[in-house]
Amino acid sequence: MKSTLTIAAALSAAILLANTAVQAADPTEKCFGIAKAGKNDCQTATSSCAGTSKKDAQKDAWLAVPKGACEKIAGGSLSSSKG
């Protein structure tokens, strides 16, 4: 029983470290003004949770995109403005 717990703990730690490494290798940034209505990643100034933006390209709704991509997307902005 003890060796099973040790193996499970070691596997959990390995998975956690691998997931952290993937996140560090693939950083993202918030890109405002590009989400379709109802497809934003998180809350806005006028709504409380993800998927609640009211219109396409709402200026305070954002999507997570790979770092450096936002500035290449038409209408994308790294900062929010009330929309």
Secondary structure as UniProt FT lines:
FT   HELIX           2..25
FT   STRAND          28..32
FT   TURN            37..38
FT   TURN            50..51
FT   TURN            56..57
FT   TURN            59..60
FT   STRAND          62..66
FT   TURN            67..68
FT   HELIX           70..72
FT   TURN            74..75
//
